[in-house]
Amino acid sequence: MSRRVILMRHAKSDWNDSSLTDHQRPLNQRGKRDAPRMAAKLAELGWQPSRVLTSDSQRTMETLNLMKSSFGDISYEPLSELYHPTVPTLFTCMASSQPEETLMVLAHNPATELAVYELTGEYHPMPTAACALFIEQGGTWVCQKIMRPKELFGKGNQS
């Protein structure tokens, strides 16, 4: 197995409490529903991460916590640099993946969407809870699949 990386945007957050900072925003009901569904889909495809690098924001940590039941025992590291990251930061995280490892990088837009664009040469929307699956081939990251909750689970996914 080659090095594999999942670039993921956090699940949908809640904007209802104006007293919270952006960093403190939790997930809304849709986010709480989508995170475990995306984890189950990744596991079904054999893409369970063995390690996760995640933003330290409330919504990314909640996304990860809701996904853990599908992934089994995984190590994770909250990183402040993944809160509103740059594309080079995401690429540095990807480069830290080890041979035979599936690494998940759980972060935010616009960097996630821009990184996917730079790697594929095509624009791919990365709405909340979207995942882009990459395999390293000959020193290049090749996109295998992009998954979005609404496409996987239907339009009734809105709330």
VMD Tcl script that draws the C-alpha trace (Angstrom):
set ca {
  {0.00 0.00 0.00}
  {1.25 3.48 -0.88}
  {1.04 6.56 1.29}
  {-2.56 7.76 1.41}
  {-3.96 11.06 2.60}
  {-7.51 12.14 3.26}
  {-7.98 15.91 3.08}
  {-11.19 16.67 4.93}
  {-13.12 19.78 5.77}
  {-14.83 19.80 9.18}
  {-18.55 19.03 9.39}
  {-21.17 21.81 9.41}
  {-20.87 24.22 12.33}
  {-23.45 26.11 14.33}
  {-23.65 29.90 14.05}
  {-26.48 30.41 16.57}
  {-24.45 31.54 19.61}
  {-22.97 34.95 18.81}
  {-21.06 34.98 22.12}
  {-18.71 32.28 20.80}
  {-15.57 33.04 18.85}
  {-15.11 31.40 15.46}
  {-12.66 28.97 17.07}
  {-15.27 27.94 19.67}
  {-18.17 27.22 17.31}
  {-19.59 23.67 17.74}
  {-21.25 21.47 15.13}
  {-24.90 21.89 14.24}
  {-27.33 18.97 13.83}
  {-26.33 18.38 10.20}
  {-22.66 18.31 11.18}
  {-23.36 15.83 13.97}
  {-25.16 13.62 11.44}
  {-22.63 13.95 8.59}
  {-19.40 13.29 10.51}
  {-20.17 9.68 11.53}
  {-21.74 8.95 8.13}
  {-18.58 10.09 6.33}
  {-16.46 8.03 8.72}
  {-18.55 4.94 8.02}
  {-18.19 5.54 4.27}
  {-14.40 5.92 4.59}
  {-14.23 2.70 6.62}
  {-16.40 0.90 4.06}
  {-13.92 1.94 1.35}
  {-10.94 0.79 3.45}
  {-9.77 4.35 4.07}
  {-9.72 4.40 7.88}
  {-6.93 6.74 8.95}
  {-4.26 5.45 11.28}
  {-3.33 9.01 12.23}
  {-5.13 12.35 12.13}
  {-3.71 15.86 12.08}
  {-6.56 18.19 12.99}
  {-7.25 21.83 13.58}
  {-7.67 22.57 17.26}
  {-11.01 24.33 16.71}
  {-14.13 23.08 18.49}
  {-15.86 22.04 15.25}
  {-12.92 20.01 13.92}
  {-12.40 18.27 17.25}
  {-16.12 17.42 17.40}
  {-15.99 16.16 13.82}
  {-13.12 13.85 14.71}
  {-14.76 12.64 17.94}
  {-17.91 11.69 16.02}
  {-15.83 9.76 13.48}
  {-13.72 7.73 15.90}
  {-16.22 4.89 16.37}
  {-15.76 3.91 12.70}
  {-11.98 4.21 12.77}
  {-10.97 2.18 15.81}
  {-7.82 3.12 17.69}
  {-6.20 6.09 15.94}
  {-3.68 8.64 17.05}
  {-4.48 12.29 16.52}
  {-2.74 15.59 17.00}
  {-4.58 18.92 17.30}
  {-2.52 21.64 15.61}
  {-3.17 25.36 15.88}
  {-1.60 25.85 12.43}
  {-4.48 23.87 10.89}
  {-6.98 26.48 12.11}
  {-7.32 28.67 8.99}
  {-4.30 27.00 7.37}
  {-2.45 27.92 4.23}
  {-2.14 25.51 1.32}
  {1.60 25.04 2.02}
  {0.70 24.05 5.60}
  {-1.65 21.36 4.28}
  {1.05 20.15 1.87}
  {3.56 19.96 4.74}
  {1.08 17.82 6.68}
  {0.58 15.57 3.66}
  {4.34 15.23 3.24}
  {4.59 14.04 6.86}
  {2.64 10.88 6.01}
  {4.58 7.66 6.39}
  {4.89 4.72 3.99}
  {1.91 2.38 4.26}
  {-0.01 4.98 6.30}
  {-3.41 6.54 5.76}
  {-3.22 10.05 7.19}
  {-6.22 12.32 7.60}
  {-5.73 16.09 7.58}
  {-8.87 17.65 9.06}
  {-9.02 21.39 8.51}
  {-10.96 24.34 7.07}
  {-11.77 26.12 3.83}
  {-10.61 27.91 1.81}
  {-7.27 26.08 2.15}
  {-8.74 22.57 1.80}
  {-10.50 23.49 -1.44}
  {-7.45 25.35 -2.76}
  {-5.13 22.42 -1.95}
  {-7.42 20.03 -3.85}
  {-7.40 22.45 -6.77}
  {-3.60 22.69 -6.77}
  {-3.23 18.91 -6.61}
  {-5.81 18.07 -9.28}
  {-5.69 21.11 -11.56}
  {-9.49 21.20 -11.41}
  {-11.92 23.02 -9.15}
  {-13.74 20.68 -6.77}
  {-16.10 22.22 -4.21}
  {-15.30 21.06 -0.68}
  {-18.45 21.74 1.35}
  {-18.55 20.83 5.01}
  {-17.61 17.18 5.75}
  {-16.25 16.65 2.22}
  {-13.24 14.36 1.80}
  {-10.65 14.14 -0.97}
  {-8.74 10.84 -1.09}
  {-5.16 10.95 -2.39}
  {-2.58 8.22 -3.07}
  {1.07 8.95 -3.66}
  {2.22 7.52 -6.98}
  {5.75 8.13 -8.18}
  {6.22 11.10 -5.86}
  {2.96 12.74 -6.96}
  {-0.36 12.92 -5.10}
  {-3.14 11.48 -7.27}
  {-6.78 12.06 -6.36}
  {-8.71 8.80 -6.15}
  {-12.10 10.12 -5.10}
  {-13.89 13.15 -3.73}
  {-16.84 12.52 -1.45}
  {-19.48 15.03 -0.40}
  {-22.28 14.23 2.06}
  {-25.13 15.48 -0.15}
  {-23.94 13.35 -3.06}
  {-23.54 10.26 -0.88}
  {-26.60 10.56 1.32}
  {-29.05 12.64 -0.73}
  {-30.52 16.11 -0.73}
  {-32.50 15.37 2.43}
  {-29.18 15.94 4.14}
  {-29.90 19.66 4.53}
  {-30.85 21.14 7.90}
}
mol new
graphics top color blue
foreach p $ca { graphics top sphere $p radius 0.5 }
foreach p [lrange $ca 0 end-1] q [lrange $ca 1 end] { graphics top cylinder $p $q radius 0.2 }
display resetview
